[in-house]
């Protein structure tokens, strides 16, 4: 690799991130210096990974967020719990929309919306990282936004992966709507290295959305209007 080009790459990587404009500049410089495209891509990706590791080892990792103790009597939709109709007391399937005994429709308003709770938990993680992550710039060290965002995304991945499949129409549609922005986000070539945690978060959202869609197709097939909306989300998210 050309020494002059390496210097430009190192300068661009001071903050650990290669922007699209910086990448375009480096590609033009590589062409001017006669550096092969494959060689340029290989060296750039290697330097990005090395810089990320360097930044990660420069500061100690932030402490893990302590989760609240689980309440055995909570209304969680996790497998193994017993669900009863609030109208007649009949035991119902965890993914039922209506009670088979009295026809009562289960709606998110009867309990606190699980999506609202999820959104609050996601926000807590975000606030915690911006206040406590060693890369937030509050401790005298340089602020590196991408490292804070990766810290946020990494913790949010766990939350999404452990989120139980909702069973109300509102929560199903709200989760799919929540998944859309990150699910449709396009990552540039360099961002696939610098935004690794965000990329994993996208996969976590899509995997959870797929679980919801697959189960809804079977359990809610008679609700054609709901299925139509779900299939629209499925198409946009690229879920078959």
N, C-alpha and C positions, 0 to 999 in steps of 0.2 A: 504493500500500500504506500502511496505517495506521502512523504512526511508532511508536506504542506497541507494536504487534504486532511490528514489525521489531526493537525492542529485546529483546523476549522471545526471538525467533528467534536473535538474536546471542548472547544469554546461553546458550541451549541448545546452541549450536554452538561453544562455547569449546574443547571437546575434539575437535571435528571430527565428532562423531557425534550423530545424533538418535535417541534410544531411542523405543520404542513409547509409553511413558508420556509422554514429552516431546511427541511428535507429537500424542497425544490431547489433552494440555493446550493445545497451540497451536491445534488445530482448534476446541476449545471457545472459546478466547479470540478467535479469528478470527470465529466466529459471533456472539459477544457484541458485537464491534466492527463488525459488519455487513460483513465482508470476504467477497467472493464466493469459493466453494470453488475454482473454476478459477484465480482470481488467486492464492489462497493456495498452491495446489500449484505453480504456475509460479514464484512468488517463492522458495518454500522450496527447490525443486530447484536453482534458480539459486544460492542462497546456499550450499547444501551443496557444489556443485561449486566455487564460488569459494573456500570454506574449505579444501577438499581441495587445491586448487592452491597456496593460501597455505602450508599445512603442508608440502607437498612441496618448496617453494622455500626454506623457512626453514632447512633443513639440507642439507648435501651428501649425495648418494645414497651408500649403502654400497658398498664395492668388490664386484665380482662374485666369486663363489666359483670358484676355479680347479679345473677338472676334471682328474682324473688322466689321463695319456696312455693311449690305447687300445692294448690288446694285440692284435696281429693274430692270435694263436693262442687268443684267448678263446673261450668257449662261447656268445657272443652269438647271438641268433636273428635278427640283421639280415640282410636280403636280400643275396645274393651269396656267402655263406659256404658251405662244404661240410660236410655233417653225415654222420657215419658211425655205424653201429650198434655199440655197445660190446661186443656179443656176437660178431658175425660179421664186422664191418668193412665191411658193405655200405653204399654211399652211399644215404642216404634223403632224402625230402622234408622240408623244415623244419617242416612241420605234421603229420608222421606220428605216430600214437600207437603203432603197431606196425611192426616191421621186416617188409617184404614177403618177405624171404628166409627168415628163421628164426623169425618170429613174436614176437620179443622185444618186450616192452612197455616203452616209454620212460616213466620216472617221474622226478619232480622230485628224488627222493632220490639219484639217481645223480650229479647235480651239485648244487651249492648252489642251493636254491630261488630262482628269479629274483624271486619275490614277496618273499621275505625280504630279498634284496639291495635291492630297490626300497624296502621299508619303512625299511631302514637309511639309504638315501640321502635319503629324505623327512625322516627324523629329523635327519640332519646339517644339512639346510637350515634346519629349525626351530630347532635349537640355535644355528646360526650367526647367524641373524637376531636372536634374543633376546639374544645376546652382543655383536653388532656393529652392529645397526641404530641409527641416530642418534636414533630415537624410543623407545629402550628405557628411558630414564630414568636410565641409568648415567653419563651425561656432564654432569650438572648441568642438562640441559634437561628439560622436562616429559615424563613418560611418556605416550605415545599408543598404546595397545594396538592399535587398529584399523590404524594405519599399519604396525606390526610385522607384524600378521597379513596385511596386504595384501602386504608384502614377501615373506613366506613363501609365500603363495599364488602370487604372480607367478613365483617361481623354480621352485616345484613344478609349475606348468603346463608349463614347458619339459621337465622331467623326464618327466612323464606323456606328453606328446606324442611324445617321442623313444623311449619305452619300446617295445621290440619285442614283437610279438604272441607270447605264450607257446604252447608246443605240448604241454604235459603236462596231464593231467586236473586234477591238483592245482593247478597254477599258473593254469589257466583259471578254475577255480572260486574260488580264493583272490583273484584280481584282481577278479572280479565282486563278491565279498563285500567287498573293500576299497573298491570304488566305491560301495557302497550308502549309507553315512552321508552323504557329500557329495552323492551323486546324488539323494537324497531330501530334502535340506535345503530348507526353504522360506525364501525371502527376503522380508522385508517391503518395502513401497513405498520407505521411506527407505534400507533396506539395499542396494537395487539401485544406489544412488549411493555409499554409504559402503563397501560391501563388493564393489566392482567386481572386484577380483582374485580373491576367493573365488568369485564368480559365474562368472568365466572358468575357474577351476579345475574347477568343477562341469561346465562344458561340455567341458573337456578329458578328464575322467574318462569322461563319457558317450560322447564320440566314440571313445575307445580301447575302451570296452566294446562299442560297436557294431561296431568292426572285428573284435574277437574273436568276437562272437556270429555275425556274418555268415559269417566263415570257418569257424567250428565247425559251423554248420548244413550246410555243404557237405561238409567234410572228415570230420566225425564223425557223419554222419547214421545210420550203422548202430548206433551206441551209443545206443540209445533212452533208457536210464536217464540218461546224461549230458546228452543233448539236453533231456530233461524238466526237469532242474535248470537248465540254461542258459535255457530258455524261461521258467522261473519268475522268474529274475533279469531277463530281458528285459521281462517284463510289469511288474514293479515299477519298473524304470527308465524305462518308457515308450518302449522301443526296439522298433520294428516289424521 
